[in-house]
Amino acid sequence: MNKLRVLVACEFSGIVRDSFIAKGHDAISCDLLPTEKPGPHFQGDCRFDVIAGNWDLIIAHPPCQYLAVSGARWWKEKQREQKKAIDFFMWFTNIPCEKVCIENPIGIMSTLYRKPDQIIQPWMFGHGETKATCLWLKGLPKLVPTNIVEGREHRIHRMAPGPDRARERSRTYSGIAAAMANQWGNL
């Protein structure tokens, strides 16, 4: 196995980063927020601070607040914010890296950019919940489900409003992170 240099952009939780580290890769997360777990993390804007690195794999989780269909009712009032979010998403599509995954919920990018290469669910990777997640892939194969489980709880969709709601909704499920590290880390 070759040791990969992996950048996990827009991740404060360290879940994806740590899955790659556990497989022996050099991985770093980058976010405007500090990391929740100790580990290699750069707090700042990935476009200006860490992207110049020579990365083998970039997994990007651009903020979805103004892109996800769940917020469509506010799009008309938030056109400036949405334009910035679209531009940020599209910035990842042009990164000079051979292997890139851009992750986001079902939303406007399926129309403005292109259909995702894959839509995955947590229940395909050992979590009995629903949270349709789109993956736009460059140089990467589709993820193969690793542990299809029963249960289709809508926990994320039904999450109560509150100050931590956005943070909680943005976390990658550990089963999905492990599948990324196991399957893409061996390419």
Steps between C-alpha positions, in 0.01 A plus 500: 500500500626845411477764768272778374501869584133572571333836554153494654368848430222660704514240778516601865401161645812311394292190420613456138853621576541247782367214285781560251761541776389167649583341164853648505449802274614858556169680538412848616166670548442866431209718607424852615406338833748334735508122497297310759755223531876532534676427178647670194269794431541838342258767612453735208375532144618203292496708182784718619681310770541127430384426149841575350622171645569201281194290589429148375135516606268785599166438666300821521190569707406853389237662723153413378287757682419687177524201267290222655143452388398504868564876497341574162222712649762762602698505174321805358586703810858373515622544142830665593582226753395233254722643226800483737413142594468399133833663415668322791358163394608560140849596616547139612404374154808669355760391756815365334484161670438166329271361771225722638170434678258785559227409749171687547134424563246492221471856379553757232844377386340201326343753264763774486805275474400144410330199649706335773690184418345326800242555773572309819309446824631431854303172511727372221799531736375368834281785629122447510423854390418694186699795372529502122852616419620582149854428391657667197808293417812567296743212455323294768268200479156501659495386861384144543255454791673322787225420750137540392290513816132511584341815632433823323492757780468860380706639791683768301183622329311518830779663699365781715612858432779624719849649505673167425260376231715592199810342656316180586341473156834547323684208662602212278387162630794289616396207277513722192837643605636148553377394154674801344828416674476125429396530138666819377807468719598181315494647149 
